[in-house]
Amino acid sequence: MAEQNSGEKNAAPGTDAVPTPVRVAGALVTLEGALGLVAMIALVVMGLNGSAQNAGNSYLTAGYAAIVGGAVLAAGIGLLRGRRWGRAIAVLTQLLLLGVAWYMITSDRLDLAIPLGLLALVALGALFAPASTRWMAAGYDIAE
C-alpha cells in the first residue's frame, strides 16, 4: 500500500515522464518555499538588530516561516523530481495564498495582491491541467 501511495513503483507503463505543467507548478512552488525561507531570515535579522517591535515574536514567526517554507520548498522540489506527494501540499499552499491575496485586495494593497493572486492561480492551473491530473492518476492505477 505504501508503494502505491508513493506513486513511484506502481506507476503505469509510460508514465515516468513528468508533464510540463507539473514541472511549472514545481518551479513556482519551489519559488514560494524559497521566499518563505527568505522571510524567515529577514525576521531573524529584524529580531537581532532590534528593528522588530518584539524580538520574541519575530523569532517565533521566523520559526513558523521555517517550518512552512521548508515544507513548501520540499513539495516544490518533489514535484520537480516527479514525486506525486508534493501535489497535495502545493494545492493547499495555493489556496491559502489566494486567501492572502484577497485580504491584500480588501486592504488596498493591489501592488502585492495582483502578483500573488496570479502566481497562485497559475500554479493551481498547472496542478490541475489535464496532463497533470492524468499523471497523478496514473500513479494510483492498479492495473496488474
Phi and psi in radians as a Rosetta constraint file:
Dihedral C 1 N 2 CA 2 C 2 CIRCULARHARMONIC -1.110 0.35
Dihedral N 2 CA 2 C 2 N 3 CIRCULARHARMONIC -0.656 0.35
Dihedral C 2 N 3 CA 3 C 3 CIRCULARHARMONIC -1.128 0.35
Dihedral N 3 CA 3 C 3 N 4 CIRCULARHARMONIC -0.686 0.35
Dihedral C 3 N 4 CA 4 C 4 CIRCULARHARMONIC -1.132 0.35
Dihedral N 4 CA 4 C 4 N 5 CIRCULARHARMONIC -0.776 0.35
Dihedral C 4 N 5 CA 5 C 5 CIRCULARHARMONIC -1.193 0.35
Dihedral N 5 CA 5 C 5 N 6 CIRCULARHARMONIC -0.516 0.35
Dihedral C 5 N 6 CA 6 C 6 CIRCULARHARMONIC -1.250 0.35
Dihedral N 6 CA 6 C 6 N 7 CIRCULARHARMONIC -0.402 0.35
Dihedral C 6 N 7 CA 7 C 7 CIRCULARHARMONIC 1.291 0.35
Dihedral N 7 CA 7 C 7 N 8 CIRCULARHARMONIC 0.259 0.35
Dihedral C 7 N 8 CA 8 C 8 CIRCULARHARMONIC -1.743 0.35
Dihedral N 8 CA 8 C 8 N 9 CIRCULARHARMONIC -0.744 0.35
Dihedral C 8 N 9 CA 9 C 9 CIRCULARHARMONIC -1.615 0.35
Dihedral N 9 CA 9 C 9 N 10 CIRCULARHARMONIC -0.578 0.35
Dihedral C 9 N 10 CA 10 C 10 CIRCULARHARMONIC -1.734 0.35
Dihedral N 10 CA 10 C 10 N 11 CIRCULARHARMONIC 0.344 0.35
Dihedral C 10 N 11 CA 11 C 11 CIRCULARHARMONIC -1.140 0.35
Dihedral N 11 CA 11 C 11 N 12 CIRCULARHARMONIC 2.519 0.35
Dihedral C 11 N 12 CA 12 C 12 CIRCULARHARMONIC -1.124 0.35
Dihedral N 12 CA 12 C 12 N 13 CIRCULARHARMONIC 2.638 0.35
Dihedral C 12 N 13 CA 13 C 13 CIRCULARHARMONIC -1.009 0.35
Dihedral N 13 CA 13 C 13 N 14 CIRCULARHARMONIC 2.416 0.35
Dihedral C 13 N 14 CA 14 C 14 CIRCULARHARMONIC 1.460 0.35
Dihedral N 14 CA 14 C 14 N 15 CIRCULARHARMONIC 0.100 0.35
Dihedral C 14 N 15 CA 15 C 15 CIRCULARHARMONIC -1.828 0.35
Dihedral N 15 CA 15 C 15 N 16 CIRCULARHARMONIC 0.219 0.35
Dihedral C 15 N 16 CA 16 C 16 CIRCULARHARMONIC -1.212 0.35
Dihedral N 16 CA 16 C 16 N 17 CIRCULARHARMONIC -0.506 0.35
Dihedral C 16 N 17 CA 17 C 17 CIRCULARHARMONIC -1.251 0.35
Dihedral N 17 CA 17 C 17 N 18 CIRCULARHARMONIC 2.251 0.35
Dihedral C 17 N 18 CA 18 C 18 CIRCULARHARMONIC -1.464 0.35
Dihedral N 18 CA 18 C 18 N 19 CIRCULARHARMONIC 2.176 0.35
Dihedral C 18 N 19 CA 19 C 19 CIRCULARHARMONIC -1.126 0.35
Dihedral N 19 CA 19 C 19 N 20 CIRCULARHARMONIC 2.692 0.35
Dihedral C 19 N 20 CA 20 C 20 CIRCULARHARMONIC -1.002 0.35
Dihedral N 20 CA 20 C 20 N 21 CIRCULARHARMONIC -0.751 0.35
Dihedral C 20 N 21 CA 21 C 21 CIRCULARHARMONIC -1.046 0.35
Dihedral N 21 CA 21 C 21 N 22 CIRCULARHARMONIC -0.586 0.35
Dihedral C 21 N 22 CA 22 C 22 CIRCULARHARMONIC -1.190 0.35
Dihedral N 22 CA 22 C 22 N 23 CIRCULARHARMONIC -0.699 0.35
Dihedral C 22 N 23 CA 23 C 23 CIRCULARHARMONIC -1.175 0.35
Dihedral N 23 CA 23 C 23 N 24 CIRCULARHARMONIC -0.656 0.35
Dihedral C 23 N 24 CA 24 C 24 CIRCULARHARMONIC -1.100 0.35
Dihedral N 24 CA 24 C 24 N 25 CIRCULARHARMONIC -0.824 0.35
Dihedral C 24 N 25 CA 25 C 25 CIRCULARHARMONIC -1.069 0.35
Dihedral N 25 CA 25 C 25 N 26 CIRCULARHARMONIC -0.728 0.35
Dihedral C 25 N 26 CA 26 C 26 CIRCULARHARMONIC -1.050 0.35
Dihedral N 26 CA 26 C 26 N 27 CIRCULARHARMONIC -0.721 0.35
Dihedral C 26 N 27 CA 27 C 27 CIRCULARHARMONIC -1.138 0.35
Dihedral N 27 CA 27 C 27 N 28 CIRCULARHARMONIC -0.750 0.35
Dihedral C 27 N 28 CA 28 C 28 CIRCULARHARMONIC -1.153 0.35
Dihedral N 28 CA 28 C 28 N 29 CIRCULARHARMONIC -0.740 0.35
Dihedral C 28 N 29 CA 29 C 29 CIRCULARHARMONIC -1.187 0.35
Dihedral N 29 CA 29 C 29 N 30 CIRCULARHARMONIC -0.647 0.35
Dihedral C 29 N 30 CA 30 C 30 CIRCULARHARMONIC -1.072 0.35
Dihedral N 30 CA 30 C 30 N 31 CIRCULARHARMONIC -0.750 0.35
Dihedral C 30 N 31 CA 31 C 31 CIRCULARHARMONIC -1.046 0.35
Dihedral N 31 CA 31 C 31 N 32 CIRCULARHARMONIC -0.774 0.35
Dihedral C 31 N 32 CA 32 C 32 CIRCULARHARMONIC -1.077 0.35
Dihedral N 32 CA 32 C 32 N 33 CIRCULARHARMONIC -0.757 0.35
Dihedral C 32 N 33 CA 33 C 33 CIRCULARHARMONIC -1.117 0.35
Dihedral N 33 CA 33 C 33 N 34 CIRCULARHARMONIC -0.714 0.35
Dihedral C 33 N 34 CA 34 C 34 CIRCULARHARMONIC -1.124 0.35
Dihedral N 34 CA 34 C 34 N 35 CIRCULARHARMONIC -0.670 0.35
Dihedral C 34 N 35 CA 35 C 35 CIRCULARHARMONIC -1.160 0.35
Dihedral N 35 CA 35 C 35 N 36 CIRCULARHARMONIC -0.583 0.35
Dihedral C 35 N 36 CA 36 C 36 CIRCULARHARMONIC -1.094 0.35
Dihedral N 36 CA 36 C 36 N 37 CIRCULARHARMONIC -0.680 0.35
Dihedral C 36 N 37 CA 37 C 37 CIRCULARHARMONIC -1.252 0.35
Dihedral N 37 CA 37 C 37 N 38 CIRCULARHARMONIC -0.563 0.35
Dihedral C 37 N 38 CA 38 C 38 CIRCULARHARMONIC -1.132 0.35
Dihedral N 38 CA 38 C 38 N 39 CIRCULARHARMONIC -0.713 0.35
Dihedral C 38 N 39 CA 39 C 39 CIRCULARHARMONIC -1.073 0.35
Dihedral N 39 CA 39 C 39 N 40 CIRCULARHARMONIC -0.675 0.35
Dihedral C 39 N 40 CA 40 C 40 CIRCULARHARMONIC -1.047 0.35
Dihedral N 40 CA 40 C 40 N 41 CIRCULARHARMONIC -0.812 0.35
Dihedral C 40 N 41 CA 41 C 41 CIRCULARHARMONIC -1.088 0.35
Dihedral N 41 CA 41 C 41 N 42 CIRCULARHARMONIC -0.748 0.35
Dihedral C 41 N 42 CA 42 C 42 CIRCULARHARMONIC -1.084 0.35
Dihedral N 42 CA 42 C 42 N 43 CIRCULARHARMONIC -0.699 0.35
Dihedral C 42 N 43 CA 43 C 43 CIRCULARHARMONIC -1.156 0.35
Dihedral N 43 CA 43 C 43 N 44 CIRCULARHARMONIC -0.674 0.35
Dihedral C 43 N 44 CA 44 C 44 CIRCULARHARMONIC -1.151 0.35
Dihedral N 44 CA 44 C 44 N 45 CIRCULARHARMONIC -0.764 0.35
Dihedral C 44 N 45 CA 45 C 45 CIRCULARHARMONIC -1.087 0.35
Dihedral N 45 CA 45 C 45 N 46 CIRCULARHARMONIC -0.738 0.35
Dihedral C 45 N 46 CA 46 C 46 CIRCULARHARMONIC -1.087 0.35
Dihedral N 46 CA 46 C 46 N 47 CIRCULARHARMONIC -0.668 0.35
Dihedral C 46 N 47 CA 47 C 47 CIRCULARHARMONIC -1.174 0.35
Dihedral N 47 CA 47 C 47 N 48 CIRCULARHARMONIC -0.666 0.35
Dihedral C 47 N 48 CA 48 C 48 CIRCULARHARMONIC -1.278 0.35
Dihedral N 48 CA 48 C 48 N 49 CIRCULARHARMONIC -0.672 0.35
Dihedral C 48 N 49 CA 49 C 49 CIRCULARHARMONIC -1.581 0.35
Dihedral N 49 CA 49 C 49 N 50 CIRCULARHARMONIC 0.020 0.35
Dihedral C 49 N 50 CA 50 C 50 CIRCULARHARMONIC 1.468 0.35
Dihedral N 50 CA 50 C 50 N 51 CIRCULARHARMONIC 0.118 0.35
Dihedral C 50 N 51 CA 51 C 51 CIRCULARHARMONIC -1.433 0.35
Dihedral N 51 CA 51 C 51 N 52 CIRCULARHARMONIC -0.180 0.35
Dihedral C 51 N 52 CA 52 C 52 CIRCULARHARMONIC -1.419 0.35
Dihedral N 52 CA 52 C 52 N 53 CIRCULARHARMONIC 2.576 0.35
Dihedral C 52 N 53 CA 53 C 53 CIRCULARHARMONIC -1.094 0.35
Dihedral N 53 CA 53 C 53 N 54 CIRCULARHARMONIC -0.647 0.35
Dihedral C 53 N 54 CA 54 C 54 CIRCULARHARMONIC -2.460 0.35
Dihedral N 54 CA 54 C 54 N 55 CIRCULARHARMONIC 1.974 0.35
Dihedral C 54 N 55 CA 55 C 55 CIRCULARHARMONIC -1.084 0.35
Dihedral N 55 CA 55 C 55 N 56 CIRCULARHARMONIC -0.658 0.35
Dihedral C 55 N 56 CA 56 C 56 CIRCULARHARMONIC -1.068 0.35
Dihedral N 56 CA 56 C 56 N 57 CIRCULARHARMONIC -0.779 0.35
Dihedral C 56 N 57 CA 57 C 57 CIRCULARHARMONIC -1.126 0.35
Dihedral N 57 CA 57 C 57 N 58 CIRCULARHARMONIC -0.632 0.35
Dihedral C 57 N 58 CA 58 C 58 CIRCULARHARMONIC -1.096 0.35
Dihedral N 58 CA 58 C 58 N 59 CIRCULARHARMONIC -0.743 0.35
Dihedral C 58 N 59 CA 59 C 59 CIRCULARHARMONIC -1.209 0.35
Dihedral N 59 CA 59 C 59 N 60 CIRCULARHARMONIC -0.685 0.35
Dihedral C 59 N 60 CA 60 C 60 CIRCULARHARMONIC -1.144 0.35
Dihedral N 60 CA 60 C 60 N 61 CIRCULARHARMONIC -0.728 0.35
Dihedral C 60 N 61 CA 61 C 61 CIRCULARHARMONIC -1.149 0.35
Dihedral N 61 CA 61 C 61 N 62 CIRCULARHARMONIC -0.637 0.35
Dihedral C 61 N 62 CA 62 C 62 CIRCULARHARMONIC -1.103 0.35
Dihedral N 62 CA 62 C 62 N 63 CIRCULARHARMONIC -0.702 0.35
Dihedral C 62 N 63 CA 63 C 63 CIRCULARHARMONIC -1.097 0.35
Dihedral N 63 CA 63 C 63 N 64 CIRCULARHARMONIC -0.735 0.35
Dihedral C 63 N 64 CA 64 C 64 CIRCULARHARMONIC -1.095 0.35
Dihedral N 64 CA 64 C 64 N 65 CIRCULARHARMONIC -0.768 0.35
Dihedral C 64 N 65 CA 65 C 65 CIRCULARHARMONIC -1.104 0.35
Dihedral N 65 CA 65 C 65 N 66 CIRCULARHARMONIC -0.605 0.35
Dihedral C 65 N 66 CA 66 C 66 CIRCULARHARMONIC -1.155 0.35
Dihedral N 66 CA 66 C 66 N 67 CIRCULARHARMONIC -0.754 0.35
Dihedral C 66 N 67 CA 67 C 67 CIRCULARHARMONIC -1.174 0.35
Dihedral N 67 CA 67 C 67 N 68 CIRCULARHARMONIC -0.902 0.35
Dihedral C 67 N 68 CA 68 C 68 CIRCULARHARMONIC -1.190 0.35
Dihedral N 68 CA 68 C 68 N 69 CIRCULARHARMONIC -0.812 0.35
Dihedral C 68 N 69 CA 69 C 69 CIRCULARHARMONIC -1.068 0.35
Dihedral N 69 CA 69 C 69 N 70 CIRCULARHARMONIC -0.694 0.35
Dihedral C 69 N 70 CA 70 C 70 CIRCULARHARMONIC -1.126 0.35
Dihedral N 70 CA 70 C 70 N 71 CIRCULARHARMONIC -0.717 0.35
Dihedral C 70 N 71 CA 71 C 71 CIRCULARHARMONIC -1.145 0.35
Dihedral N 71 CA 71 C 71 N 72 CIRCULARHARMONIC -0.748 0.35
Dihedral C 71 N 72 CA 72 C 72 CIRCULARHARMONIC -1.176 0.35
Dihedral N 72 CA 72 C 72 N 73 CIRCULARHARMONIC -0.696 0.35
Dihedral C 72 N 73 CA 73 C 73 CIRCULARHARMONIC -1.073 0.35
Dihedral N 73 CA 73 C 73 N 74 CIRCULARHARMONIC -0.774 0.35
Dihedral C 73 N 74 CA 74 C 74 CIRCULARHARMONIC -1.086 0.35
Dihedral N 74 CA 74 C 74 N 75 CIRCULARHARMONIC -0.703 0.35
Dihedral C 74 N 75 CA 75 C 75 CIRCULARHARMONIC -1.117 0.35
Dihedral N 75 CA 75 C 75 N 76 CIRCULARHARMONIC -0.738 0.35
Dihedral C 75 N 76 CA 76 C 76 CIRCULARHARMONIC -1.116 0.35
Dihedral N 76 CA 76 C 76 N 77 CIRCULARHARMONIC -0.769 0.35
Dihedral C 76 N 77 CA 77 C 77 CIRCULARHARMONIC -1.138 0.35
Dihedral N 77 CA 77 C 77 N 78 CIRCULARHARMONIC -0.676 0.35
Dihedral C 77 N 78 CA 78 C 78 CIRCULARHARMONIC -1.038 0.35
Dihedral N 78 CA 78 C 78 N 79 CIRCULARHARMONIC -0.780 0.35
Dihedral C 78 N 79 CA 79 C 79 CIRCULARHARMONIC -1.126 0.35
Dihedral N 79 CA 79 C 79 N 80 CIRCULARHARMONIC -0.711 0.35
Dihedral C 79 N 80 CA 80 C 80 CIRCULARHARMONIC -1.078 0.35
Dihedral N 80 CA 80 C 80 N 81 CIRCULARHARMONIC -0.564 0.35
Dihedral C 80 N 81 CA 81 C 81 CIRCULARHARMONIC -1.576 0.35
Dihedral N 81 CA 81 C 81 N 82 CIRCULARHARMONIC 0.043 0.35
Dihedral C 81 N 82 CA 82 C 82 CIRCULARHARMONIC 1.487 0.35
Dihedral N 82 CA 82 C 82 N 83 CIRCULARHARMONIC 0.444 0.35
Dihedral C 82 N 83 CA 83 C 83 CIRCULARHARMONIC -1.657 0.35
Dihedral N 83 CA 83 C 83 N 84 CIRCULARHARMONIC 2.158 0.35
Dihedral C 83 N 84 CA 84 C 84 CIRCULARHARMONIC -1.244 0.35
Dihedral N 84 CA 84 C 84 N 85 CIRCULARHARMONIC -0.437 0.35
Dihedral C 84 N 85 CA 85 C 85 CIRCULARHARMONIC -1.088 0.35
Dihedral N 85 CA 85 C 85 N 86 CIRCULARHARMONIC -0.418 0.35
Dihedral C 85 N 86 CA 86 C 86 CIRCULARHARMONIC -1.231 0.35
Dihedral N 86 CA 86 C 86 N 87 CIRCULARHARMONIC -0.301 0.35
Dihedral C 86 N 87 CA 87 C 87 CIRCULARHARMONIC -1.161 0.35
Dihedral N 87 CA 87 C 87 N 88 CIRCULARHARMONIC -0.709 0.35
Dihedral C 87 N 88 CA 88 C 88 CIRCULARHARMONIC -1.102 0.35
Dihedral N 88 CA 88 C 88 N 89 CIRCULARHARMONIC -0.800 0.35
Dihedral C 88 N 89 CA 89 C 89 CIRCULARHARMONIC -1.105 0.35
Dihedral N 89 CA 89 C 89 N 90 CIRCULARHARMONIC -0.711 0.35
Dihedral C 89 N 90 CA 90 C 90 CIRCULARHARMONIC -1.125 0.35
Dihedral N 90 CA 90 C 90 N 91 CIRCULARHARMONIC -0.768 0.35
Dihedral C 90 N 91 CA 91 C 91 CIRCULARHARMONIC -1.104 0.35
Dihedral N 91 CA 91 C 91 N 92 CIRCULARHARMONIC -0.810 0.35
Dihedral C 91 N 92 CA 92 C 92 CIRCULARHARMONIC -1.029 0.35
Dihedral N 92 CA 92 C 92 N 93 CIRCULARHARMONIC -0.738 0.35
Dihedral C 92 N 93 CA 93 C 93 CIRCULARHARMONIC -1.077 0.35
Dihedral N 93 CA 93 C 93 N 94 CIRCULARHARMONIC -0.752 0.35
Dihedral C 93 N 94 CA 94 C 94 CIRCULARHARMONIC -1.145 0.35
Dihedral N 94 CA 94 C 94 N 95 CIRCULARHARMONIC -0.684 0.35
Dihedral C 94 N 95 CA 95 C 95 CIRCULARHARMONIC -1.132 0.35
Dihedral N 95 CA 95 C 95 N 96 CIRCULARHARMONIC -0.698 0.35
Dihedral C 95 N 96 CA 96 C 96 CIRCULARHARMONIC -1.142 0.35
Dihedral N 96 CA 96 C 96 N 97 CIRCULARHARMONIC -0.699 0.35
Dihedral C 96 N 97 CA 97 C 97 CIRCULARHARMONIC -1.170 0.35
Dihedral N 97 CA 97 C 97 N 98 CIRCULARHARMONIC -0.549 0.35
Dihedral C 97 N 98 CA 98 C 98 CIRCULARHARMONIC -1.110 0.35
Dihedral N 98 CA 98 C 98 N 99 CIRCULARHARMONIC -0.669 0.35
Dihedral C 98 N 99 CA 99 C 99 CIRCULARHARMONIC -1.123 0.35
Dihedral N 99 CA 99 C 99 N 100 CIRCULARHARMONIC -0.712 0.35
Dihedral C 99 N 100 CA 100 C 100 CIRCULARHARMONIC -1.123 0.35
Dihedral N 100 CA 100 C 100 N 101 CIRCULARHARMONIC -0.726 0.35
Dihedral C 100 N 101 CA 101 C 101 CIRCULARHARMONIC -1.089 0.35
Dihedral N 101 CA 101 C 101 N 102 CIRCULARHARMONIC -0.719 0.35
Dihedral C 101 N 102 CA 102 C 102 CIRCULARHARMONIC -1.097 0.35
Dihedral N 102 CA 102 C 102 N 103 CIRCULARHARMONIC -0.744 0.35
Dihedral C 102 N 103 CA 103 C 103 CIRCULARHARMONIC -1.038 0.35
Dihedral N 103 CA 103 C 103 N 104 CIRCULARHARMONIC -0.716 0.35
Dihedral C 103 N 104 CA 104 C 104 CIRCULARHARMONIC -1.147 0.35
Dihedral N 104 CA 104 C 104 N 105 CIRCULARHARMONIC -0.632 0.35
Dihedral C 104 N 105 CA 105 C 105 CIRCULARHARMONIC -1.099 0.35
Dihedral N 105 CA 105 C 105 N 106 CIRCULARHARMONIC -0.801 0.35
Dihedral C 105 N 106 CA 106 C 106 CIRCULARHARMONIC -1.237 0.35
Dihedral N 106 CA 106 C 106 N 107 CIRCULARHARMONIC -0.258 0.35
Dihedral C 106 N 107 CA 107 C 107 CIRCULARHARMONIC -1.725 0.35
Dihedral N 107 CA 107 C 107 N 108 CIRCULARHARMONIC 0.263 0.35
Dihedral C 107 N 108 CA 108 C 108 CIRCULARHARMONIC 1.012 0.35
Dihedral N 108 CA 108 C 108 N 109 CIRCULARHARMONIC 0.668 0.35
Dihedral C 108 N 109 CA 109 C 109 CIRCULARHARMONIC -1.993 0.35
Dihedral N 109 CA 109 C 109 N 110 CIRCULARHARMONIC 1.017 0.35
Dihedral C 109 N 110 CA 110 C 110 CIRCULARHARMONIC -1.076 0.35
Dihedral N 110 CA 110 C 110 N 111 CIRCULARHARMONIC -0.497 0.35
Dihedral C 110 N 111 CA 111 C 111 CIRCULARHARMONIC -1.080 0.35
Dihedral N 111 CA 111 C 111 N 112 CIRCULARHARMONIC -0.519 0.35
Dihedral C 111 N 112 CA 112 C 112 CIRCULARHARMONIC -1.723 0.35
Dihedral N 112 CA 112 C 112 N 113 CIRCULARHARMONIC -0.602 0.35
Dihedral C 112 N 113 CA 113 C 113 CIRCULARHARMONIC -1.169 0.35
Dihedral N 113 CA 113 C 113 N 114 CIRCULARHARMONIC -0.741 0.35
Dihedral C 113 N 114 CA 114 C 114 CIRCULARHARMONIC -1.145 0.35
Dihedral N 114 CA 114 C 114 N 115 CIRCULARHARMONIC -0.875 0.35
Dihedral C 114 N 115 CA 115 C 115 CIRCULARHARMONIC -1.091 0.35
Dihedral N 115 CA 115 C 115 N 116 CIRCULARHARMONIC -0.699 0.35
Dihedral C 115 N 116 CA 116 C 116 CIRCULARHARMONIC -1.143 0.35
Dihedral N 116 CA 116 C 116 N 117 CIRCULARHARMONIC -0.779 0.35
Dihedral C 116 N 117 CA 117 C 117 CIRCULARHARMONIC -1.102 0.35
Dihedral N 117 CA 117 C 117 N 118 CIRCULARHARMONIC -0.732 0.35
Dihedral C 117 N 118 CA 118 C 118 CIRCULARHARMONIC -1.133 0.35
Dihedral N 118 CA 118 C 118 N 119 CIRCULARHARMONIC -0.716 0.35
Dihedral C 118 N 119 CA 119 C 119 CIRCULARHARMONIC -1.033 0.35
Dihedral N 119 CA 119 C 119 N 120 CIRCULARHARMONIC -0.819 0.35
Dihedral C 119 N 120 CA 120 C 120 CIRCULARHARMONIC -1.141 0.35
Dihedral N 120 CA 120 C 120 N 121 CIRCULARHARMONIC -0.712 0.35
Dihedral C 120 N 121 CA 121 C 121 CIRCULARHARMONIC -1.171 0.35
Dihedral N 121 CA 121 C 121 N 122 CIRCULARHARMONIC -0.702 0.35
Dihedral C 121 N 122 CA 122 C 122 CIRCULARHARMONIC -1.123 0.35
Dihedral N 122 CA 122 C 122 N 123 CIRCULARHARMONIC -0.763 0.35
Dihedral C 122 N 123 CA 123 C 123 CIRCULARHARMONIC -1.107 0.35
Dihedral N 123 CA 123 C 123 N 124 CIRCULARHARMONIC -0.757 0.35
Dihedral C 123 N 124 CA 124 C 124 CIRCULARHARMONIC -1.101 0.35
Dihedral N 124 CA 124 C 124 N 125 CIRCULARHARMONIC -0.722 0.35
Dihedral C 124 N 125 CA 125 C 125 CIRCULARHARMONIC -1.050 0.35
Dihedral N 125 CA 125 C 125 N 126 CIRCULARHARMONIC -0.715 0.35
Dihedral C 125 N 126 CA 126 C 126 CIRCULARHARMONIC -1.204 0.35
Dihedral N 126 CA 126 C 126 N 127 CIRCULARHARMONIC -0.656 0.35
Dihedral C 126 N 127 CA 127 C 127 CIRCULARHARMONIC -1.219 0.35
Dihedral N 127 CA 127 C 127 N 128 CIRCULARHARMONIC -0.481 0.35
Dihedral C 127 N 128 CA 128 C 128 CIRCULARHARMONIC -1.914 0.35
Dihedral N 128 CA 128 C 128 N 129 CIRCULARHARMONIC 0.251 0.35
Dihedral C 128 N 129 CA 129 C 129 CIRCULARHARMONIC -1.103 0.35
Dihedral N 129 CA 129 C 129 N 130 CIRCULARHARMONIC 2.634 0.35
Dihedral C 129 N 130 CA 130 C 130 CIRCULARHARMONIC -0.923 0.35
Dihedral N 130 CA 130 C 130 N 131 CIRCULARHARMONIC -0.726 0.35
Dihedral C 130 N 131 CA 131 C 131 CIRCULARHARMONIC -1.128 0.35
Dihedral N 131 CA 131 C 131 N 132 CIRCULARHARMONIC -0.637 0.35
Dihedral C 131 N 132 CA 132 C 132 CIRCULARHARMONIC -1.193 0.35
Dihedral N 132 CA 132 C 132 N 133 CIRCULARHARMONIC -0.756 0.35
Dihedral C 132 N 133 CA 133 C 133 CIRCULARHARMONIC -1.212 0.35
Dihedral N 133 CA 133 C 133 N 134 CIRCULARHARMONIC -0.620 0.35
Dihedral C 133 N 134 CA 134 C 134 CIRCULARHARMONIC -1.110 0.35
Dihedral N 134 CA 134 C 134 N 135 CIRCULARHARMONIC -0.760 0.35
Dihedral C 134 N 135 CA 135 C 135 CIRCULARHARMONIC -1.090 0.35
Dihedral N 135 CA 135 C 135 N 136 CIRCULARHARMONIC -0.754 0.35
Dihedral C 135 N 136 CA 136 C 136 CIRCULARHARMONIC -1.128 0.35
Dihedral N 136 CA 136 C 136 N 137 CIRCULARHARMONIC -0.781 0.35
Dihedral C 136 N 137 CA 137 C 137 CIRCULARHARMONIC -1.175 0.35
Dihedral N 137 CA 137 C 137 N 138 CIRCULARHARMONIC -0.559 0.35
Dihedral C 137 N 138 CA 138 C 138 CIRCULARHARMONIC -1.122 0.35
Dihedral N 138 CA 138 C 138 N 139 CIRCULARHARMONIC -0.481 0.35
Dihedral C 138 N 139 CA 139 C 139 CIRCULARHARMONIC -1.213 0.35
Dihedral N 139 CA 139 C 139 N 140 CIRCULARHARMONIC -0.310 0.35
Dihedral C 139 N 140 CA 140 C 140 CIRCULARHARMONIC -1.927 0.35
Dihedral N 140 CA 140 C 140 N 141 CIRCULARHARMONIC 0.144 0.35
Dihedral C 140 N 141 CA 141 C 141 CIRCULARHARMONIC -1.275 0.35
Dihedral N 141 CA 141 C 141 N 142 CIRCULARHARMONIC 2.187 0.35
Dihedral C 141 N 142 CA 142 C 142 CIRCULARHARMONIC -1.889 0.35
Dihedral N 142 CA 142 C 142 N 143 CIRCULARHARMONIC 0.667 0.35
Dihedral C 142 N 143 CA 143 C 143 CIRCULARHARMONIC -1.426 0.35
Dihedral N 143 CA 143 C 143 N 144 CIRCULARHARMONIC 1.537 0.35
